[in-house]
Amino acid sequence: MNQSFDERLEDIRRFYEILESLEKRVGGIRTLANCNGHMDWPERGVYFFFEPGEMRTISGSGLRVVRVGTHGLKEGSQTTLWKRLRQHQGTLKSGGGNHRGSVFRRHVGAAMIARDGWTGPAARDWNISGSAPRTVRDAEIPLERAVSKHINIMAFLWLAIEDVPGPKSQRGVIERNAIALLSNYYSGDWSIDPASENWLGKWAKREEIRRSGLWNVNHISDHYQPHHLGLLQSVVSKM
């Protein structure tokens, strides 16, 4: 279903109103720099990241969501919400991390390489997938630290949804529809809350990120289903 500009604008406003309610229910937003596994995390959930300087300019005021994510949607997955967030966080003690275990970190690092002119082994091997030898990982430490510093100051909200991993997961429904709703991939001059001119994602390696204004690649060109907002509202109201 294709929504008009006005319909999408109204749905985005409703989306942020629901997030405001979520913020109150979880006791406020957090940053990864101030999080650890001893906190009261649900086993499963959806998360919404905001980025300093990235503001809503059309749908209202405040920070705009720049990434939506969840974890373990395949049947039998044992991944928890905190395990996924910890992958994005990196290692607080060293300030580093492993971008091969977090696509979010990989995208941010690739954008930093392009924007800031990183050279050498870190830039050359950053997008190599899978495992990497120790010499490569050691050369990437300075960039991993830069990525951690950028991600760990982002504010985020989390939504507890304790459903069983699988294709019908409510987490999957909320994640993909929220991404599709917020994405400006096809919007052109009709963008709603577009990325700022200085947004790091403008230097992303993936076109999907540059055009959508989100640190997401999947679902950014999908058509969202408005009824997912009712599901989102229902889940938040039960927290």
Secondary structure in CASP SS format (residue, H / E / C, confidence):
PFRMAT SS
TARGET T0000
AUTHOR 0000-0000-0000
METHOD secondary structure of the structure
MODEL  1
M C 1.00
N C 1.00
Q C 1.00
S C 1.00
F H 1.00
D H 1.00
E H 1.00
R H 1.00
L H 1.00
E H 1.00
D H 1.00
I H 1.00
R H 1.00
R H 1.00
F H 1.00
Y H 1.00
E H 1.00
I H 1.00
L H 1.00
E H 1.00
S H 1.00
L H 1.00
E H 1.00
K H 1.00
R H 1.00
V H 1.00
G C 1.00
G C 1.00
I C 1.00
R E 1.00
T E 1.00
L H 1.00
A H 1.00
N H 1.00
C C 1.00
N C 1.00
G C 1.00
H C 1.00
M C 1.00
D C 1.00
W C 1.00
P C 1.00
E C 1.00
R C 1.00
G E 1.00
V E 1.00
Y E 1.00
F E 1.00
F E 1.00
F E 1.00
E E 1.00
P E 1.00
G E 1.00
E E 1.00
M E 1.00
R C 1.00
T C 1.00
I C 1.00
S C 1.00
G C 1.00
S C 1.00
G C 1.00
L E 1.00
R E 1.00
V E 1.00
V E 1.00
R E 1.00
V E 1.00
G E 1.00
T C 1.00
H C 1.00
G C 1.00
L C 1.00
K C 1.00
E C 1.00
G C 1.00
S C 1.00
Q C 1.00
T C 1.00
T C 1.00
L H 1.00
W H 1.00
K H 1.00
R H 1.00
L H 1.00
R H 1.00
Q H 1.00
H H 1.00
Q H 1.00
G C 1.00
T C 1.00
L C 1.00
K C 1.00
S C 1.00
G C 1.00
G C 1.00
G C 1.00
N C 1.00
H H 1.00
R H 1.00
G H 1.00
S C 1.00
V H 1.00
F H 1.00
R H 1.00
R H 1.00
H H 1.00
V H 1.00
G H 1.00
A H 1.00
A H 1.00
M H 1.00
I H 1.00
A H 1.00
R H 1.00
D H 1.00
G C 1.00
W C 1.00
T C 1.00
G C 1.00
P H 1.00
A H 1.00
A H 1.00
R H 1.00
D H 1.00
W C 1.00
N C 1.00
I C 1.00
S C 1.00
G C 1.00
S C 1.00
A C 1.00
P C 1.00
R H 1.00
T H 1.00
V H 1.00
R H 1.00
D H 1.00
A H 1.00
E H 1.00
I H 1.00
P H 1.00
L H 1.00
E H 1.00
R H 1.00
A H 1.00
V H 1.00
S H 1.00
K H 1.00
H H 1.00
I H 1.00
N H 1.00
I C 1.00
M C 1.00
A E 1.00
F E 1.00
L E 1.00
W E 1.00
L E 1.00
A E 1.00
I C 1.00
E C 1.00
D C 1.00
V C 1.00
P C 1.00
G C 1.00
P C 1.00
K C 1.00
S C 1.00
Q H 1.00
R H 1.00
G H 1.00
V H 1.00
I H 1.00
E H 1.00
R H 1.00
N H 1.00
A H 1.00
I H 1.00
A H 1.00
L H 1.00
L H 1.00
S C 1.00
N C 1.00
Y C 1.00
Y C 1.00
S C 1.00
G H 1.00
D H 1.00
W H 1.00
S C 1.00
I C 1.00
D C 1.00
P C 1.00
A C 1.00
S C 1.00
E C 1.00
N C 1.00
W C 1.00
L H 1.00
G H 1.00
K H 1.00
W H 1.00
A C 1.00
K C 1.00
R C 1.00
E H 1.00
E H 1.00
I H 1.00
R H 1.00
R H 1.00
S H 1.00
G C 1.00
L C 1.00
W C 1.00
N C 1.00
V C 1.00
N C 1.00
H C 1.00
I C 1.00
S C 1.00
D C 1.00
H C 1.00
Y C 1.00
Q C 1.00
P C 1.00
H C 1.00
H H 1.00
L H 1.00
G H 1.00
L H 1.00
L H 1.00
Q H 1.00
S H 1.00
V H 1.00
V H 1.00
S H 1.00
K C 1.00
M C 1.00
END
